[in-house]
């Protein structure tokens, strides 16, 4: 999806971001986006570990969901 953007597209996106948000807000937005991605990654990793530890409980919940 993002492999077709290229250098000119990235430059255009950076210029638009600077115009819209200003140079003072961009670091704050980048930090917030990074924290959001980190939190999402940690929560999905926790879910994956939980499923690996208890595969029988996951099978039970899938069967219950299918029967509804």
C-alpha positions in Angstrom: 0.0 0.0 0.0 2.6 2.5 1.0 5.3 1.1 -1.3 3.9 3.2 -4.2 4.2 6.6 -2.6 7.8 7.3 -3.5 10.0 10.2 -2.5 8.0 13.0 -4.1 4.8 11.8 -2.4 6.6 11.7 1.0 7.9 15.2 0.5 4.4 16.4 -0.4 2.9 14.8 2.7 5.6 16.4 5.0 4.9 19.8 3.4 1.2 19.5 3.9 1.7 18.3 7.5 3.9 21.3 8.2 1.3 23.7 6.7 -1.7 22.2 8.5 -0.2 21.5 12.0 2.8 23.8 12.1 6.4 22.9 13.1 5.6 23.1 16.9 2.8 20.6 16.9 4.4 17.9 14.7 6.7 16.4 17.4 3.7 16.2 19.7 1.6 14.4 17.1 4.5 12.0 16.3 4.9 11.2 20.0 1.2 10.6 20.4 1.1 8.4 17.3 4.1 6.4 18.6 2.6 5.9 22.0 -0.7 4.7 20.4 1.1 2.2 18.2 3.3 1.0 21.2 0.2 0.5 23.3 -1.6 -1.4 20.5 1.4 -3.6 19.9 1.7 -4.4 23.6 -2.0 -5.3 24.0 -2.0 -7.5 20.9 1.1 -9.2 22.1 -0.6 -9.9 25.5 -3.6 -11.3 23.7 -1.5 -13.6 21.6 0.4 -14.9 24.6 -2.9 -15.5 26.4 -4.2 -17.5 23.5 -1.0 -19.5 23.3 -1.1 -20.3 27.0 -4.8 -21.4 27.0 -5.7 -22.8 23.6 -8.5 -24.9 25.1 -10.3 -21.9 26.5 -10.1 -20.2 23.1 -11.7 -23.2 21.4 -14.5 -23.2 23.9 -15.3 -19.5 23.3 -15.2 -20.0 19.5 -17.7 -22.9 19.8 -20.0 -20.7 22.0 -19.8 -17.9 19.5 -20.6 -20.2 16.6 -23.6 -21.6 18.4 -25.2 -18.2 19.0 
